[in-house]
Amino acid sequence: MTPGDDAADLYERSRKHGEVWGPPQDAEHAALLQRAAELGNAQAQRDLGCSHATGEDVLPQDLSRARLWYGKAAAAGHADAQVNFGCMLLLGEGWPKETDTGLDWIRRAAAQRDLAARQYLSEI
C-alpha cells in the first residue's frame, strides 16, 4: 500500500484477483479489505462482516468481529449491513441478544427500501 491510497481504491484492489472479482482469496487481499474498512469504506466494512460471519473466505469465522464490522457499516447507512447487523442482534450472534435494537436496524434498512428487510418485517 502507498501513502496516497484511499478507502475506495483499497476496496477495489481487495476485490480484484487477476481478471476475476470477488472476496479476498489470500492474506494480501484480506489486508487491503481490512484497511479499506478501517478507513471508513462502508462496503468494505460490510464485506469484512460477511467474511467473518461465514468464515468462507480467507478470514476465519469470528461472530464478534462480524458484528463489529456490520455495526460500523450499518451506522454508515449501508442497508444490507443494517439487515445483517439487526439479525445478529436479534439472534444474539457475537454478543447477547438485543431484540429491540435489532428490529430497529432492520426497520432502518426497510426505510431504505431493502427487500430483505421488508420481507423479514412482513413475516414477524
Secondary structure, DSSP 8 states (H G I E B T S, - for coil): --TT--HHHHHHHHHEETTEE-S--SHHHHHHHHHHHHTT-HHHHHHHHHHHHH--SSS---HHHHHHHHHHHHHTT-HHHHHHHHHHHHHTTTS---HHHHHHHHHHHHHTT-HHHHHHHHH-
